[in-house]
Amino acid sequence: MKSYTLQPAVAVRGEITVPGDKSISHRSIMLGSVANGVTTVAGFLRGEDNMATLNAMRAMGIKIEDDGSVLKIHGAGLHGLSEPEDIVDCGNSGTSIRLLTGLLAGQSFFTVLTGDRYLRKRPMKRVVTPLAAMGAKIAGRAGGEKAPLAITGSQLSGVAYDSPVSSAQVKSAILLAGLYADGETVVTEPHLSRDHSERMLHHFGADIEAAGTVVRIRGGRELTAREIVVPGDISSAAFFMVAGLIVPCSELLIAGVGVNPTRTGIIDILTMMGGKISLLNLREVSGEPVADILVRTSALQGIDISGDLVPRAIDEFPIIAVAAAAAKGRTTIRDARELRVKETDRIRAMAENLRLAGVRVDEAADGMTVYGTEKFTAFHADSCGDHRIAMSMLVAALVADKPCTVDDTECIATSFPNFFSLLEQVAVR
């Protein structure tokens, strides 16, 4: 287990580019593999999670060339995948295992999906249940709740599913299965989750319509290969956005970041807290809005966060908790029960780690209340094997009174392989 010790910073300055969007990278591989023709992908995130998806598709017979800059995916069409010879290992990637479960449910072969010890603890019935309603045959531990998942491909039928949670992974798994289903598949969410799947399915030519919290897809239409340029991941940019806001005397430009409206809850929340954030050079790339993000040191104020904002920032709450701890006053986070079932229980993990930094935190079943403090005391934190917890606490270390250590930091490679080098590049000491 690797630990990382970080010195406090007196400023954060410079211009950086963060790695490609993890969500878009996953989907580019899957849809490129089942499209007709050669899909090229520039800006692909070569983190461990996305490589798990890439290797899974290779295991199912897809030729993927990688020159280190651009991927070339030789698509085999909707029905061109072949049965893998071995169990498919999804590593730590919840996106890989849940979306692949949907994609594989309508195939003509048998597949077993598994992952590391953290992934094997995460809930899977949230995708297994709606897929079973479509006719999927999926078995797993704890009655289908836990991986490994054994999928026997079968003929699927369209379904109208009212999802109890706003989850892009659940929605995407159903939509991918809907590509193979007879008739129309409809997914309705309580709040709109990120819509990368809808955008990319449309980009590849799927028969899909989205309106508000409802999305419809009709099965049977072949997909056509496309050129994809993956923008920078706003979830990765979020760590540096918060660093630029809470470290004194800071100004940081993060270039080429995806600013999909279903993902910009982090910008809205930090702006509501008083953060000085500017979006520059707005443009559209491969169907996704992109901008350069400029942040400057700001006097943050505590706020209440709930409702529609939550699914638009669900992956950013660990770093939002750090911003709240550095703000003046109290920040209350509600309606975020989903955080309990991420790579770890992120509510518990952030509460425990921030307390080590001298921050008062009250836990709730669906969130937390964070009481801001002027200075973090030196701490020795545990990432709990969660990349976002690890990076959040390393950002917190920048404003601590003495050097801080975070344990189990190898997990950062799942989403942000060059995080450490970028952090050291911009931190002024």
Buried (B, 14 or more C-beta within 10 A) or exposed (E): EEBBEBEBBEBBBBEBBBBBBBBBBBBBBBBBBBBBEBBBBBBBBBBBBBBBBBBBBBBBBBEBEBEEEBBBBBBBEBEBBEBBEEEBBBBBBBBBBBBBBBBBBBBEEEBBBBBBEBBBEBBBBBBBBBBBBBBBEBEBBEEBBBBBBBBBBBEBEBBEBEBEBBBBBBBBBBBBBBBBBBEBBBBBBBBBBBBBBBBBBBBBBBBBBBEEBBBBBBBEBBBBBBEBBBBBBBBBBBBBBBBBBBBEEBBBBBBBBBBBEBBBBBBBBBEBBBBBBEBEEEEEBBBBBBBBBBBBBBEBBBBEBEEBBBBBBBBBBBBBBBBBBBBBEBBBBBBBBBBBBBBBBBBBBBBBBBEBBBBBBEBBEBBBBBBBBEEBEBBEBBBBBBBBBBBBBBBBBBBBEEEBBBBBBBBBBBBBBBBBEBBEEBBEE
